[in-house]
Amino acid sequence: MSGQRLGSHAAYWRQLVLDGRAFAAGGFSNSEGGMAIVVVASAHEAEVIRAADPAIQSGVFVVTVERWRPNYRTEAPLPTAR
């Protein structure tokens, strides 16, 4: 997958994070695939974000949207990797 052009996909998710519509997004370090945590009011809004991703539109990625209810969380942002 590293040889595929994903610039528009990366720019899309970078903008979602900057806009506050995504909390985090990125690839898994030890396997194919990745995950994104979106900040939405409904499953429909998450589906709209998924459908607008250039990598989804071009068929590079297939995405499943799942609702997640964290039992424990902090108000602090995720730490930056060093």
MARBATI-460247 format. One record per residue (C-alpha): residue number from 1; residue in three letters; x, y, z. Coordinates in nm, 3 decimals. Example, Ala and Ser with C-alpha at 12.3 -4.5 7.8 and 13.67 -1.06 7.14 Angstrom:
2
num_residu_X_Y_Z
1_Ala_1.230_-0.450_0.780
2_Ser_1.367_-0.106_0.714
This chain:
82
num_residu_X_Y_Z
1_Met_0.000_0.000_0.000
2_Ser_0.292_0.235_0.053
3_Gly_0.332_0.269_-0.324
4_Gln_-0.024_0.391_-0.373
5_Arg_-0.096_0.762_-0.403
6_Leu_-0.278_0.865_-0.091
7_Gly_-0.207_1.239_-0.087
8_Ser_-0.570_1.343_-0.131
9_His_-0.676_1.093_0.137
10_Ala_-0.416_1.230_0.380
11_Ala_-0.514_1.591_0.302
12_Tyr_-0.882_1.506_0.356
13_Trp_-0.817_1.359_0.702
14_Arg_-0.571_1.632_0.798
15_Gln_-0.842_1.890_0.724
16_Leu_-1.102_1.694_0.923
17_Val_-0.869_1.698_1.225
18_Leu_-0.800_2.072_1.183
19_Asp_-1.176_2.136_1.157
20_Gly_-1.242_1.937_1.476
21_Arg_-1.449_1.676_1.292
22_Ala_-1.191_1.400_1.351
23_Phe_-1.003_1.338_1.674
24_Ala_-0.732_1.117_1.526
25_Ala_-0.662_0.915_1.212
26_Gly_-0.379_0.701_1.084
27_Gly_-0.248_0.364_0.980
28_Phe_-0.170_0.072_1.206
29_Ser_0.201_0.035_1.272
30_Asn_0.225_-0.345_1.249
31_Ser_-0.043_-0.438_0.997
32_Glu_-0.244_-0.320_0.701
33_Gly_-0.531_-0.083_0.759
34_Gly_-0.594_0.200_0.997
35_Met_-0.847_0.371_1.215
36_Ala_-1.004_0.712_1.257
37_Ile_-1.201_0.854_1.547
38_Val_-1.454_1.106_1.421
39_Val_-1.647_1.362_1.623
40_Val_-2.005_1.342_1.499
41_Ala_-2.361_1.367_1.627
42_Ser_-2.492_1.067_1.434
43_Ala_-2.398_0.752_1.246
44_His_-2.528_0.922_0.932
45_Glu_-2.273_1.202_0.971
46_Ala_-1.995_0.942_1.008
47_Glu_-2.115_0.774_0.688
48_Val_-2.107_1.109_0.505
49_Ile_-1.744_1.160_0.615
50_Arg_-1.656_0.806_0.508
51_Ala_-1.821_0.844_0.167
52_Ala_-1.639_1.171_0.095
53_Asp_-1.292_1.021_0.153
54_Pro_-1.104_1.020_-0.180
55_Ala_-0.954_0.677_-0.100
56_Ile_-1.305_0.535_-0.054
57_Gln_-1.434_0.701_-0.370
58_Ser_-1.145_0.558_-0.575
59_Gly_-1.181_0.209_-0.426
60_Val_-0.838_0.204_-0.258
61_Phe_-0.988_0.146_0.088
62_Val_-1.298_-0.024_0.220
63_Val_-1.424_0.119_0.549
64_Thr_-1.661_-0.006_0.814
65_Val_-1.816_0.254_1.043
66_Glu_-1.864_0.135_1.401
67_Arg_-2.011_0.321_1.695
68_Trp_-1.780_0.329_1.995
69_Arg_-1.883_0.408_2.350
70_Pro_-1.573_0.452_2.566
71_Asn_-1.619_0.352_2.927
72_Tyr_-1.321_0.552_3.047
73_Arg_-1.170_0.867_2.903
74_Thr_-0.983_1.181_2.985
75_Glu_-1.052_1.533_2.870
76_Ala_-0.683_1.574_2.785
77_Pro_-0.577_1.536_2.421
78_Leu_-0.383_1.231_2.311
79_Pro_-0.011_1.270_2.365
80_Thr_0.211_1.319_2.062
81_Ala_0.435_1.027_1.969
82_Arg_0.806_1.089_2.028
